[in-house]
Amino acid sequence: QVQFVESGGGLVQAGGSLRLSCAASGITFSINAMGWYRQAPGKQRELVASVGITGSTNYTASVKGRFTISRRNAKNTVYLQMNNLKPEDTAVYYCNSLTTAPQPSWGQGTQVTVSS
């Protein structure tokens, strides 16, 4: 059974930083492109960053230059370093595979709250 466990969220002031982690199990992690998503209250879940199996990365425009996604295949873990956080980054953050189809079930996510 595929499982994602996200951690590292919290309450931070604007301009602060957080590092999120997502531990994956039940998939062959090294051959899965991975993504970090977020869902703010009343909004749809959106993909904010992705990392391919070779380490190539992509970011949505609103986080480019502030967020860095990375992966450590030996630990089946994907990370999201978030710097210069803004109140509009407040959301529940999730990770998931971008390769496995159908897309696996979502984990519980980790709450990020940025105060102004």
N, C-alpha and C positions, 0 to 999 in steps of 0.2 A: 504494500500500500504506500502510495506516495504521500509524503508529509513535508511540510515546510514550517519551520519554527522561527519566527522573527523576534528580535530583541534589540534593545538599545535605545528605544524611544524615551521621551521624557518632556519635561517643561524647561524651556530655555528662553532667554531674552533675545530680542532681535539683535542680529549680529553675531550670535553665538554659534556653536558647532555641536554636532552629534554624529556618532558613528553607529549605523545600523548593521546588524548581522542577520543572516538567514541561513540556517542549517537545513539542508535537504537530505531526505532519505527516500529509498524506494525507487530511485531513478539512477541511471548511469550518468552521474553529474557531469563528467568530463566531456560528454558529447551533447550536452544540452546548452543552448544559448539561454541565458537567464535575464530576467528583467525585474526591476523594482517599479511598483505601481503605488499610487496613492489615491485615497478617496476622502474628499472633504465632505462635511455635512451638506446634504442636499445636492451633491454633484455626483457625476458618474466617475467610476474608477478610471484613472488615466495612467498610461505608461510614462514614467519619467526618465528612466535610464535602462540601457541594456548592455550586456557584454556577451560577445560571441565566444565560440569555443577556442578561438585563437587569441582572445583577449581584446579584440576590437570593441570599441565602445560607441554608443550613441546616446544623445540626451535631448529631451525636449527643450525648446528654446528658453523657457522660463527658469531653468536650473543650470543651463550651460555656463561653465566658468565658476560655479559655486559647488556643484555636486560632483563626486567622483565615484564611479562604480568599479569594483574589482572582484576578482574571484580567486579562491584558493582550492584547487581541485583536490589536494591531499586531505582537505578537511570538509569537502562537500559543502563549502560555504561561500556565499556571495555577500559582499559588503557594500555599503553606501556611506561614504564620507560626505557630510553635509556641512558646508561652511557658510558664513554670512547669511544665516537663516533669516527669513522674513515672515511676518504674520501670515501671509498667504501660503506659506508652506505647511501650515497647520492641517493635519490630515492623519488618517490611519494609513500606515505604510505596509505594503505586502510585497512578497516576492513570488515569482512563479516561473515555470519553464516557458520558453518561447519556441521550443522544439517539439516537445511531447504533445501528441494529438490523440484524443481531445485533451485540452489543457487540464491539468490536474486540479483537484479541489483546492480552494484557498486555505491558507492558515488563518490564525487568529489575528494576525497583524500586530503592529506596534504603534502606539499613539505618539505622535509628535505634536506638541503644542508650543507655538512661538508667541510670546507676549511682546507687545509694542512698548 
